Amino acid sequence: QVSLWIPLAASAAAFALLAGWIAARLAETAPARTHEDRLTVAETLRRTRTSIRRRPGVGIVLLLMVAAGLGGEGVDRLWQFHLFAGEVDAAATVYTVAGLFAAGLLLGAFATTVVERRLHDDDPATPRRWLVAANAGVAASVLLLAIGPWVLAAAAFVASAAWRAAAEPLVAAWVNRGADPATRATMN
């Protein structure tokens, strides 16, 4: 029987190897900045607020992202309890959860490539349409996860993971489109 610490330790080792490879192969090319060159937190927040005022859609997207994040916390933290309440075979539960995660990641990768192929730069409304579809898909999936029988709820979890994976690069690109380069990337 495999203990839970073995895959966790293997994952940690893989991440450490990846971090080492990135540090060795991807040299930082940005010029060194002095403390005087950097903006203060207050200045960064002021510029970000100004940027949001110029582009009110960004403020709306940020509010929606906060709402979706808060709404997703319940799903992210409690879906296992919902699907596996009363299960006695811990190993089967772990393998099933891992399988559902893997299926969601694979379907999300496929959905992301489909979105990338169908997304056109010439129509600014296209990303919005894809985001509306993705958020509607997540909402429907979470509803089915909540009220559906086990098989439908498990499929809904996989679908919601795929919808979220497909929407993530769209949200980042749409929010950062035309952003003020003087503000920090974490504030855009």
N, C-alpha and C positions, 0 to 999 in steps of 0.2 A: 504494500500500500504506500502510495506517495504522500508524503506530508505536504502541507500547504507551503511551508517555508522553502521547499526546493524550487518550485516555479517562481516564487517571489525573488529568491536569491539569484536565479538564472536571469530574470528580467533586469534586476539591478546590475548584474555584471554586464549584460548586453548594453544597457544605457551608459554605463561607465566606459565601455569600449567605444561606443558611438561618440560620447563627449570627447574622449581622447583623440579619436580620428578627426573630428570637427576642429578641435583646437590645433592639431598638427597640419591639417590640409587647407583650412579656410582662414588664411591670415587676414587680420583686420587691416583694411586699407584706408580707413577714415583718418583724417589728420588728428593728432592729439589736441585736445582742447584743454584750456586752462580753466580754473574756477571762475575767472572773470568773464569768460566767454559764455558760460552757461546761464540760462534763465533761472530766476528764482521760481519757486512753486507758485507764488502769487502771480507773477508775470505770466507763467504758463497757463494758469487758470483764466486770467484775464483775456489772453489771446484766444484760448479755446472758447470762452463765452462769446467773444466777438465773432469768431468763426461760425458758431452755432446761430447767432443772430443774423448773419449774412445768408446762411443756408438753413432755414427753419426745418427742412426735411431731416437734417442730421439730428436735430433735437428730438424729433418724433421717433426716429429710428432708435436713438439711445434710450428713450423711455420704453419703447417696445422691447428692446433687448433686456432692460432691467425687469420688465414684467414677465417676459418669457423665462428669464433666468430664475426669478422667484417662483414662478409656476412650475418650472422644470425640476426644482429641488425636491418636491414631493415625489415626482416620478423617479428621479435619479436615485433617491435614497430608499424608496419603499416598494419598487416594483418586484423585487425578489420575494419580499414577504407576501405580497399579493399572490404571486404565481405559485409559491412553494409553501404556503401555510399548511402545517400539519405533515409535511414530508418527513420521513424518518431516515431515508438513505442519504446521508450527507455527501458521499462521494458522487452519487448520481446527480444530486442537486448542483454541486460544483461544476461537473462536466456539462450539464445542461445550460447553466448560466454562461459558462465559457463558450459553448456552442452558439448561444443566442448572441453574445457579444461579437463573436467572430463573424456570424452571418450578417449582423448589422454593419460591421466594418466593411465587409466585402460588398454588400449591396450599396453602402454609402460610396465606396470607391467607384463602383460602376455608375451610380447615379451622378456623381460629380463629373465623370467623363462625358456622360450624355449631356449634362447641362453645359459643359465647356464647349462641346461641338455645336450645340444649337444656339448658343449665346452670340449675338451679333452686336458689334460696337456701334453700328450706325443708328440704332433705335434706342434712345435712352429709357424708354418705357419697358423694354424687355427684362432688365434685371428686376424691376418692380414686379412684373407679372410672375417671374420665377419665384420671387420671395413670397408673394401672396400664395402661390400654389404650394410652396414648401411649408409655410406656416399652417395652411389649411390641412395639408397632409399630416403634419405633426399633431394638430388638434384632433383630427379624426382618429389617428392611430392611438393617441392617449385615451380617447373616449372608448375605443374598442378594447384597449388594455384594461380599462376600469370595469367594463360591463360584460365583456365577452367571455365565452367559455375558454378553457385553458389553451387549446390549440389556436384559437383566434386571438387571444390575448398575447400569446407568445409571438405570433406572426406580427401583431400590431407593434410589439416592442421592437422587433427587428426593423419594421417599416419606419417607426419614428426615429430610430438611430440613423437610418439611411437618409431620411428627409433632413435631419439636422446636419449630417455630414455634407450633404449637397448644398445646403443653404449657407454654411459657414463662410466659404470663400466669397460668395455673393455679397453677404453682409459687409465683410471687410472691404471688398472692392468698392461697393456702393457708398459706404460711409467715408472712405478715404478719397473718393473721386473729387478732385479739385480742392483738396484740403490745403490750408495755409502751411507752407513748408517751414515757417518759423516756429510752429508749435511742435511739441514732442509727439512722437508717434503713439505713445501710450495715451495721449489725450485726444487724438483724432478719432 
